[in-house]
Amino acid sequence: MYGCSETQKQRIIHRLDTLELAYNHPILLPGLLVELERIRLFGMVDNLLDNFALRAWADRELDLDMDKAKLSSFLKLCFESRDLMNQLQAVKKQLVKMIAETTKFGELISQKCVDDLIALGFQKGLKCAGEQINSQLDEISTEFDDKINDCNMIIDNMSLTMQTASQALSQAFSLTKLL
């Protein structure tokens, strides 16, 4: 558990204590780490969405005359969202690879001929554990797509705000030239 916080270590130990390890699947521990990473990243996305929503609530009237501090705040939120989206996409790529490997492992298990009833039971249990892990990884993958969309929504809204402010500033500048 090198590199894990104390909270993460406790979660891993708790999960291992509650799991039936009769069929110790090779993807079990990486799957637990994916769940921990999901919790960490989704918490970051939720905090970012809260900041975005609070900012939108505070700025109910569109203030197109932004000072540097407000502009910097908008840009920071946009950069944080972009960075978080990149992290989510990187983890999702690895998740897709894990799903593919778990599927391949399940196919290998199914192809193996077993004569012993005990070994056959173990083979079926291992295959079932792999299917459950795959199902959980698929579900997490879908959740990652949702969080990536949330980050995109923040970026799109920030871009729209910045474009609107820029156009308003340009129009105001043009009007002052005419006068």
HELIX and SHEET records of a PDB file:
HELIX    1   1 GLU A    6  THR A   18  1                                  13    
HELIX    2   2 LEU A   21  TYR A   23  5                                   3    
HELIX    3   3 LEU A   28  ALA A   58  1                                  31    
HELIX    4   4 LYS A   68  GLN A  111  1                                  44    
HELIX    5   5 LEU A  117  LEU A  178  1                                  62    
END                                                                             
